[in-house]
Amino acid sequence: MGIRLLIVDDHHVVRRGLVFFLKTQKDIEIVGEAKNGREAVNLVKQLQPDVVLMDLVMPEMDGIQATREIKQCLPKTEIMMLTSFSDQDHVIPAIEAGAAGYQLKDIEPDELVSSIRKLVKGENTLHPKVTNHLLKRINKSEPSPHEVHQLTHREKDVLLELTKGKSNKEIASALFITEKTVKTHISNVFTKLEVSDRTQAALYAVKHGLASH
């Protein structure tokens, strides 16, 4: 099965160049072209391509908004940004909108083809500059819920027992408190850690080193 590809760019010359080169690849079938984000969204719904090569800055609807809309209605369609912008103001919103790949227009044609193939296999294909932006963003990212909403000593004790798989009754007897008090503490822990059940709470505790004294 070939890779069904849709090309989206507002520059006719760029679209022609991409079509011309990509048509030479036996495993890639170009199913359509769009000159702006709105056209892209409509064509994706009709043609259901495997991959969309998406420009970023276009009239009527930009690549980021188009990516967001495409991922909402067809989450399996993979989107690769192909643009001349590598600054974080373009990169971060594109990735957050759902783009799995991000390449710059100065990419070597063979490398572009390789990136498209990787994308279909489920591998993220990001230009090194883009990866740097993302790493910086992650390092500067928001503090974890437990750093914002500190757990009390007693809540930490309850969480520790909970990670051992104990029931409310067992936690109550281990900590010499009532079951009702355990339930209150667990409810507070869930709220503070932004989790919805005991398993998530236990995983969170292990991941963030809260499961040990």
N, C-alpha and C positions, 0 to 999 in steps of 0.2 A: 504494500500500500504506500502510495506517495504521500508526501507532506502537502496538505492543501494550504496555500498561502494567500493572504490578502495584503496588498501594498497600499499604504496610506501616506500621501505626501502632497502638499499643495503646489509643489514645483513639478511641472510636467516633465522637464528634462531629467530630474532625479528619478521619477517613476519609470520613465523610458529606460534609463540606464540600468535600474534594478531589474526590470522585466527582462531586458536584453540579456543580462548576465545570468540571472537565476533560471531562465528558460533552458540554459545549457545543462542544467543539473537534472539527471534522470529521475532522481527521487523527489523532486519538487514540482508541484503543479500550481501555477498561478491561477487562482479562481476569480480574481477581480482586483480592481483598483479604485481608490477613493481619493478625492482631493481635499477633504476636510473631515473633521471628527463626526459630524452629523451623518454624512454619507457612509462613513465607516461603520457606525452603529447599525444603520439600516441594512448595509450589505452583509454584515456579520450575521444578523438575524436570518437573512435569506440564504446565505451560502454556507454558514456554519464551518468556517475554515479551522484548521488545526492551529495555525499561527497567524498573527497579524504583525506586520512590520509597521510600526507607528511613528510618524513624525510628531514632534512635540508642539511646535508653535504653528498654528493654522487658523485661518478665518472660520467664522461661524461656531465652531467648537474645537477647543484645543485637544491635544492628545491625552492629557491627563483626565479630563472630563469624559472623553470617549472611552478610555480604558476603564474608568469606574463603571460606566453604564454597560459596557460589554461584559465585564466580570460579573455584574449583577444578573444579567439574563443568560449568559453562557459561560459559567465559571471554568469549563474545561478548555475553552479557547485560550491559548497562551499568547501573551503580548510581549513583543520586544520593541523597546524604544530605539529608534535609529535617528539620532539628532546631532546637532553641532554644539549643544549645550552640555557642559559637564559640571556646572556649579551646583551646590547643594540645594539651592532654591528651586531647581528643576528636578534634580535627581530624587530627593526625598519624597516630594508629592507623587512622583511617578511610581515609585516603589510602593508607597502607601496605597495608591489607587489600585494596585494589583499587577503591575508589570513584573514579569519574572526575568526579563532580560533588559539590558541597557547598554547599547553600543553607540560609539560616535561615528559620524559619517566619514571620517578618514580611515575607517577600518579597511583592511585588505579584503578584496572580494572572497577569497578562499576562506578567510577567517570568519566572515559573515555567514557563509554556508555552514561552516563547522558549528557556529553558535546556534544557528537555526536547528540543526540536527540535535545538538545537546539539549536545547530547550524542549524538544518533543520527547526526549528521554526523561524529562523531569529534572534536568540539571539547570540551576540558575546560571545565566551567562552575563556577568557584569564586567564592564570595562574597569581596569584597575583603579582609575580615578574615582569611579563610582563606589567601589568597595571601600576606599579610604574614607569617603564621606559617610558611608553607613557605619563604619567602625567608630569614627569620631562621634557620630550621633548616638550610637549605643553606649559609648563610654560616658557621654554627657547625659544619658537618658534619665528619666524621672526616677526618684528614689522608690524602692520597693514599698508596698503597702505597710509592712511591719515597721519600716523606718519612719513612716509618716504617722501611723497610729501605733504607738508603742504598747506592747502587751504588759500587763501587770505581772508581778512574780507569780501570783496564783494562776493566772491565765496560762503562763508558760508551763507551770507544773501540770495543769490539766492537758495542755497540748502534748507534753512529753508522754504522759500516760496514754493519751489517745493514739499516738504514733506506735505504741506497743500493741495496738489492736484491742485495748480493753473496752469493756462496756461501761455505760454510765455508772452502773452499780459497783463495778470493780474499781473504777476511778474514785468514787465516793469513799469506799472503804480504805483505799490506799492513802487518800489524802485527809481522811477523818472529817469529811464534810458531807452534807446531805446530797441526795441525787438531784434535788431541785436546784441546789447551788451549782452542781456540775453542769446541768443543762443551761443555766444562765451564763456560766463562764464559756461554755462551748458556743453558745449563740453570739457572745461578744467576740470570741476568737474568729468565727466565720465572718462577722462584719468587718473586723479590723484587717483580716488577711484577704478580704474580697474573694472568699471561696464559698461554695454552696453545700459541701458535704464533708464527711469525716475523711474520706479518701483524699480529696483535694487538700484538705488541711494537713494531713500527714505528709503528703508529697511536698507541699510547700515547706513544712517544717524541716524535712530532710534536705531539700534543695538549698534552703537559706541557713542551714546550720542551727536551727532552733530546736532540733530534736536531741540535744545533749546539754548536760549541765556543765 
